[in-house]
Structure formats: structure tokens, C-alpha cells
Amino acid sequence: MRAVICKEFAPYQNLTVEEVEDPVAGPGQVVIDVKAAGVNFPDILLVEGKYQMKPPLPFTPGGEVSGTIASVGDGVQGFKAGDRVVAATLLNGFAEKVVTAANQVAPIPDSMPFDEAAALITTYATTIHALKQRAGLKSGETLVVLGAGGGVGTAACQLGKAYGARVIGCARGEDKLAAAKEAGADELVDYDGEDLKARLKELTEGKGADVVYDAVGGNYSEPAMRALGWGGRFLVIGFAAGDIPKMPLNLALLNSRDIRGVFWGAWAGQFPQENGQNMAELFELYVAGKIKPMVSASYPLDDVTKAFDDLMQRRVKGKVVLTA
């Protein structure tokens, strides 16, 4: 089979696509014929050695896949060859086949295309955990989404609306704002052309927002934090802007605001039952038409660097996927 190979921690342009041996399912494992694999910013950090974990070299990146079961190992129940599934693999997803633990696999609805399924796991699972378990978002509250035109941002807009929140989507430029609007944002803020704090205060009539969902970091975090009202919750999702902000802690004291970290992968490992319930809810919301992953482009494995370029150049509206 063919797979993307990272031989050294280096710029992602050094990745190669090579022939490797097909994986074999061990006890408790399944092999999946990969139809699509979601591409995420942490994949770039992994191959460049900038992530909080460093896999042994060489390795194949790719943490989320969709496809069909090719074979099952001893002791696996509930799956058979031909089943349509998604899987959170952490690694090895950018390949024609992948082996993974059966407890990391979930069936997908027959109505769900493989590219949308591959775009669901990381962004929507992170977001549902953020809004439910971390923020406790309630119907009628105001949710501010930074980076609202990207993968997790569009997921946050859709899930926020599904939970009955008023969603303010913040992004840079007309294309990203249009993606946020398509994802359900009620109000839009261009944080390159507007005073973010002042505009958020205006849109909330001085009350302030209830929840900020921040996947961007950089210069946008502090003004968004200052726009939170009493008891507001600031969700730390990631730092797509590249800079980790140094937040003045007095902002947490004022208005009794909370700063809450969101690390879905670690939480899912500790609470697999609750994570499974979240995933089941996501598929129910999809079938009900309340969420729909936005895929802006699909590339073959050979064009993995083009997919990463799309992310780095901020051309992605929603998600980009690789197809095997």
C-alpha cells in the first residue's frame, strides 16, 4: 500500500509518499481501507516536531480517517468486513490502509459521504466536548467563535446553533466570514477591520458574551476575554495564529470569568464512555441536518503538501481532506 512518510522532524515539504507493507489486525484491532483522511493543523506540528508529543521516526501522520472495514482481529465484536466507519487513529491515517484499535472506531450513517465523515472527528469531537463538558453552553447564551471560518470554527458555529445559542462568528476577510455565516453565525465580526472588544460589547448591548471559543490565540484572545460578561467562560482550543497569548489574570478575577482548557484527545482517553456518547450525538445531529462538515478541498495522497499549504495560507473554509 502507499502511505505518507515522515522520516525526520522537518518542514512538511520534506514528506514523501512510498510503498509500505499492508497492516495486519492484531487482537482487538481492525484494518480500515481508507477512503478519506481529515487534515488538521496538529498534523503539521507533528511532522515538524513542534507538537507536545514526538512519535518515533519514521512515521505516517494522519489522526482521523473514514473508510470500510477490511479485516478484524481476534476478539473484535460489532464490526465486520465492509462496514462503513470513522476512526480516531492519532497517527497512520495518511495511507491507503490503517490498523487501529476497534474501540476507536464508530459506524457512520449510510447517508454520510466519506469526505464529510473524515472531516467530523477532530473538529466536531473537540467542539462538542468544549461546549458541553467544558463550557456548559445553555440555550439563549451568547457564544463568540474566533476563527469562525475554519474547521473547528465552523463546527463551533453549527453546534452552538444546535444548542440554541446566539453565535457571533469572528474571522478575517470576506471568504472566512461567509463560511461562518453559512455555518450558522447570527452576527459577524471581521477582527482585522474592527475593534474586536468594542464590537462584541456593542453586539451584546454591554452585557458581554457568555462563552468565547478561541482556536486562534495571538492578539485576538485578550480583547475577546475582555468582552466576556459576568461568569463568562473562555475556552482555550488552540493557537492557529502561532503565538500563545499571555493573559492578564486579573481579567479572570473581573466579572468572575473562567479560563478553561480543552484537550479533547486526553479527555477522550480518560472518559471513553462519555466520548462515545458525544460521538453518537454528533451522528444524530448530522442525520437531523443540524450539523454538516464543510469540506473546501480534497487532494490525493501525493498532494499532501498542497493540503498543508491550504492550512498554512489560511485558504481552508471548514476542512480539507486527503483521499486514498
N, C-alpha and C positions, 0 to 999 in steps of 0.2 A: 504494500500500500504506500501511498505518498503522504508525507507529513511535513509541516514547517519545523525547521530545526534551528534552535539557538545554541551555538557552540561556545559563545563567550558573552559575558556581560558587556554589551557594546551598543552603539546606535542601531535601531531596529532595521536600518537599511542593510545590515550585515546578515539578516536572516536568509536561510536557504530553504528550498523545497527538495526533499530527497526521498528515495525509495527506502523503506524500512520494513522489518518483519511485521506481519499481522499480529495483533494482540490476541491472547488466549484467555478466556474467562476462567478464573480460579474459583474456589468455594465462595459463595456469597456475591459473586460478580456477574456482570453481563457485558457482552460486547455489542456496541451500537454501530450500525452503518450510518455514518454522519451525513446528513443532508444539508445542514446549515450550522454555523457556529457564530455566536454573538461576539462582537469585537468591543472591548472596553478599555478605558484609559489605564486601569491597573495592568493590563497585558503589556503595555509599553513600559511601564515601570519595572515589571518583572524582567523583561528581556534586557533592559538597560541596567539592571542591578540596583534599582532605586526603590524597590518595594521593601516592606518590613520583613519579608521572607525571601531567601535566595535559594531556589531549587538547585540540586546537584546538576552539573553540566555533563553532557548536553541534555537539553530537554525540549519538549514541544509545548508552546504556550496554548492558551485557549481554555476558558473556565466554564463555558456553557454551550451545550450542543442540543440539537434536535435530530431525530432520525428514526430508524426502525431497529428493533432488537435483531441481532444476527445470531446470537447464541447465548445460552445461560449456563452458569456454573452450578456445581453441586450445592444443594440446599436452597436454591433460589425458588421462591414461590410467588405467584401473582404475575409473572411475566413469561412470555413465550416468543419464539421467533416470529417476526413480522409485526409485533406491537409497535404502534406509533408513540414515541416517548420524548421527553426532555430530560436532561441530566445536568446537575452542577458537578463539574469534574475538577475544578481549580486549575488543572493542567491537562495537556494532551489533547485538547479539543480541536486544534487546527490540523486535522488529519482526516483521512478517509474512513478510518475506524478508530474507536476508542474503547478501552475497557475501564469500567468503573464499578464501584460498589452498588449493589441493587437498591440499597436504602437511600441512594442519592438520585434515584430515577423516579419519574412520575409519568403516568399516561397523559396524553393530550387529547382534546376533543377532535373528532373526525373533521369538524369544520375549520380547524385551525391550520393554516399553511405552515410549513416548516420554518420559513424565514421569520414569521411572526413569533413562533414558539421559541426559536433560538434567541430572539430579542427580549423575551419575557423575564428570564430567570433573575439575572443580576440586578437589573434596574428596578423591576417591579417587586421582587422579593425584598430588596433593600428598602424600597419606599413603603411598602405595606407595613414592614416592621417598624420603620421610622414613625409613621403616622399613627399606628395602633399602639404598639408596645412602648414606644419612647415618648411620643407627644400626647397620646390620648386625645387625638383630634375629635372634636364634637361637632355635630351638625349646627350650623349657624355661626361657627367661628370663622375668623379670617386667617387664611394661610397665604404667606408670602413665599414664592418659589424663586430662588436665584438660579440662573442658568436654565430658565424655563423652556428653552428651545432645544435642549439636548436630550440624551437618553433618559437619565433619571429625572430631569426636569419635566419632560412631557408625561412621564409616569406619575410624578407628583401632582401635576395639574389634573390628570384624569382621575386618580384615586381621591384627591381632595374633593372633586365634584361628586364622585360616587358616594362620599361620606357626608355630603351636604354642606361642605364648607364654601365660603366665598373665597375665590382664588385670585390672587394678584400675581401675574407672571412677569418676572423681571429678566430681561435679556438684552443682548447687544445687537442692534440692527434690525431692519425690517423683516428679513427672512426668518430669523430666530423668533421674533415676536409673532410672526404669522403662524409658526409652528406651535407656539404656546397658545395662541388663540384657537387653533384647530384642536388642541388637546383639551380645551375647555376653560381656559383662563377667562375670568369675568372682566378683569382690568389688566392693562399692560403698562409697564414702565421700561423705558429704554435707559438703562443706567449709565450709558456713555453720554447721553444728551440731556439728562435730567438730574436734579439733586435727589438722590435716592431717599434719604431720610425725610426730606421735606415733602416729596411726592407721596410717600407711604403715609405720613401723618395726615396729609390732605385727604387721601382716599379713605382713611379710617376716621375722618372727622375729628382728629385729635386724640381719639381713644387709643390708637396704637393697634398693631396686629396681635393675634393670639399665638401664632406659630410662624417661625421662619425656618425654611428648609434650604440649607446652604450647601450646595455641592461645588461652589466656586472658590470661596476664600478670597485671599488678596485684599484689595482695597474696598470690596463691597460688604464685607462681613460687619465691620463696626457700624456703619450707618444703618444697616438693616437691624442690628441689635438695638440701636438707639431708637428705632421705630417700633419696638415691641411695647405693648401695654402692660398693665398690671397682671402678674402671674404668667407672662409670656414665656414661651419655650423656644429656645434657639437650638436647632438640630444641626450638628456638625456631621456632614455627609462626606465631604472630600474637598480637595483643593485644586480644581481644574485650572485656576489662574496661575498656579505654580508656587505662590507664596503662602505660607502658613501665617495667618494674622496673629498678632499679639494683642489679645482683647483686654482692655482695662477691666479689672474685676469689679470695680465699683458699679459698672453697668449691670452686673448681676444683682448687686445689692439694691440698686434703684428699682422700684416697681416690683421687687421680689421676682425677678426674672431667673429662669433656669437655663443653663448651658448643658445640653445633653448629647453625648457622643453616640454615634450609630455605627456599629461594626457588625453588619448582618452575618457575615460568614462565621465569626466566632460565636455569636448568639445561636445560630442555627445548629452548630456542632454541640452546644450545651443543652439546647432545648429542641431536639428533633421533632417531638410530637407537636409542639406549638408551631414550628416552622411548617410542618406538613399541613396543619390546619390553615395557615396563611396561604400556602400554595393552592390548596383546594378552593379557598375563597377566591383567589385570583382567576382560576379557571371558570368558576361560577360567574364572576363579573364579566369575563370575556364572552361567555355564551349569552349572557344577558345584554351584551352590546354596550356595557358601561366602560370598558377599557379596550384598547386596541393598540398594540405596539406599532410605533411608526418606524418603518424601515426606509431610510433615504437612499441606500445603495446596497447592492450585492456584488461581491467580487469572487472569482475563483481563488483557490489556494495560492496560485502563482502570483497573484496581485496583492498579497498580504501587506506589502509596504504601501500600496496605494490606499488601502483601508486605513492604515495607521496615519498616513498623510492627511486623510479626511478629518480624522480626530484632531490631529495637531494643528491643522489650519482652520479648525472650527467650521468645517463645511457640513458637518453632520446635523441634520434635523431629525431628532429621535435617535435611531441606531443604524449602524452599518454591520453587515454580516458577511461571512465567508461561506461559499458553497463548495462542497466536496464532490 
